[in-house]
Each structure stands twice: as C-alpha cells, then as structure tokens.
Amino acid sequence: MIEKGQLLQAHKSLMELETTRDDLLLQLHRTTSERIDSKHPVNHYFMSVMEISDKLAKHLWFVLQRALNVVQSDPTQLVTVLRVIEREEKSDKKALDREKQTGFLPPGRPKQWRKKCFDTLEKATADRFE
C-alpha cells in the first residue's frame, strides 16, 4: 500500500496492528511481573509492525523533503502526509496518557513525527534557498 501511495489506508492498517500489539502487551504488563523486552514472544511476533512503521515514516519524510515541489504538483499527497502525521500525534498523546495511568508505554512510542515533520520541512526549505 505504501508503494502505491495509499498512505491513509496503509496507516489505518498499521494503527490497527499497533493497537492489537499494544493491547496484548498492556495485558501482559498488568498480569505478569516479568519484564517485557524486545525478545519477548509478543514483541518478536509483531516485529514487522515496527518495520512497516519505519517504512511509512521514510516515505513521509521523502515527500516532506520535496514539499515545495509536491505542493505544486500534487498537493493532496502533502495533505495526506500531514494527516498521517497528525494521526500519529494523537496516538502519541494517547500512549503517554495511558503510561501515566498504567506505567506502560508501548514500544516505539512516542514517535514524535510532528517534531520530525517540522525539522524535515525546515531543513528542506533551508536547503532550497541556500
């Protein structure tokens, strides 16, 4: 889906997988005293979720690096990228709120894609006008 430019659908699927993983890990966190590290079977099973997230992020940053061109040629693509980033910002907030209540923070959270978005746009703009 990412390669085909179906970013919203790809992100929706990714969020569903992350939610499933995070719910399972939260239940483990609540019911067991063992530490849930990256080698835990649940984390190992969902390892590809992190890889997909990284792949999506790379695609978003690529589009944002070309934002000044994309806004003229395909503004909907830029809007889509920003919508995905905003969704991730909400997921970060939800995860941090849950951490305050339960002491559990899912792997890879907070992603801080909004900060990365602004950093990428700032660098792309600076590079363009140098």
N, C-alpha and C positions, 0 to 999 in steps of 0.2 A: 504494500500500500504506500509506503514512504516513497519508493522509487517512482510510483505512478502519480505522485503529487496529491494523493488522497490523505492529506495530513490530519484533517479533523477526524476522519474515520480511524486512521491509524492511532491517533492519540486516544480516542474513545476506547479502542480495544486495549491499548496499553494501560489506561487507567483502570479498566475492569480487571486485568491481570494483577496490577499492583494492589488493588483493593482486596482481591482474594488472598494474595500473599500476605498482606499486612494484617488482615483479619485472622488468618491462621497463626501468624507469629504473635499477635496480641493474645490470642487464646493460650498459646504456649507460655507466653510471658506471665499470664495470670495463674496458670495451673502448675507450673514447674519452677523449681528453684535453680535448675541448671542454666548456665549462660548460653544464650542462643547466638553463636558466632557464625561467621561466613561458611564454616564447614558443616553446619547443621543440615540434616537432610532436606528440610523445607527450603532453606536458602539455596542449597545445591539444586533442588528441583526447579526453582524459579530463577536460576542464574541467567537464563536467556532473556528474562524481563529486563534486567539491568542492561544487557547488550542492546536490546531494542530501544530502550530509553536513550542510550548513548548515541545510537544510530540516528534517532529522530533529532536529538539535540544537534548533532553535527550538521544535519540538513538545515535546521533552523538557523544556525549560525552562518552557514554558507549563504542562505537567502539574505540574511541581515547584512552580511558583508557587502552584498551587492544592492543594498536597499535603494540607493539613489537611482540605479538603473531599473530595478524592479518596479519602483513606484510609477515609472513612466510606461513600462511595457506590460506589466501585469499586476496592477495594484491589489487585486483580490488575493494574490499569493501572499503579499505582505500583510494584508489584513488577517489572513488565515494564520500566518506565523504568530502574529501578535495575539490572536485569540487563544492559540495553544499555550503561549507563554502565560497569559492571564489565567487560564485554567490551572496551570501548574502552580501559580502563585496562590490560588485558593487551596489547592491540595497541600502546599507547604504550610499554610496557616492552620488548616485542619489538623495536620500531623503534629504541629507544635502545640496546639491546644490539647490534643489527645495526650501528648507527652506530659503536659502539666497535670493532667488528671490521673494518668496511669503509670507514668515513669517509663513508657515505651515509646521509642522513636523508630519508625520503620527504616530499613536500610536505604541509603541514598537520599534521605530527607534531612534537611531541606535542600532542594535542588538549587534554589536561588536563581532561576532562569531569568527573572525580571532584571536582576542586577547584571547578569551576563549579557542580556539584551542591550541594556543601556551602554555597557562597556564596549560591546561589539559595534553598535551604531556610532559611538563617539570615535572609536578608532577608525572605522570606515570613512567617516566624514573628515577626520583629520588627514588620513592618507589621501583622500580625493583632492584636498585643497593644498597639499604641500607642493 
